[in-house]
């Protein structure tokens, strides 16, 4: 079965954060080339960590989850309704008290 590259990440941290986010939506991916970042500048090709979809039938749903994940970076930071603590836009729950952001 051919693998489907779903996403090229900027770095290994982004790749693994997105992998975990997709897993929360029951979409399984593998991360390839995460360690190749150490060879940048030494290799003739530019290699980025890539997420490869395990089940190609989930492609459309996975792309929708990624689009939503990317859009979160464009959102403003938010204050927790429970404790008033400031939280980055990417956080889905308060870092201080754990209350889920609505």
Residue, then its C-alpha position, 0 to 999 in steps of 0.5 A: x500500500x502506498x503511503x500518503x504524506x499528509x503534512x510537512x512540518x517545520x520541525x520535529x516538535x511541530x510534527x509530534x504536536x500535530x501527530x498527538x492532535x490528530x490522535x485525539x481525533x482518532x487519526x493515526x499518522x507516522x512521523x518520518x524524517x524527524x531526525x534529518x533536521x540535524x543534517x540541514x545544510x549538509x544534505x543536498x536536499x532540504x528535508x522536513x519532518x513529514x506526517x504520513x497517514x496510516x489510513x488513506x480513507x481518512x485523508x479528507x477528515x485529517x486535512x479538516x483537522x489540520x486546517x482547524x489546528x492551523x487556524x488556532x494560531x490566528x486566534x487571540x489569547x484567552x482568559x480562563x473563565x474559571x481562574x482568570x489566568x491568561x492562556x495562549x490561543x493554542x491551549x484548549x484548556x487552562x494551564x493553571x486550573x485545567x478548565x476547558x476553553x469554550 
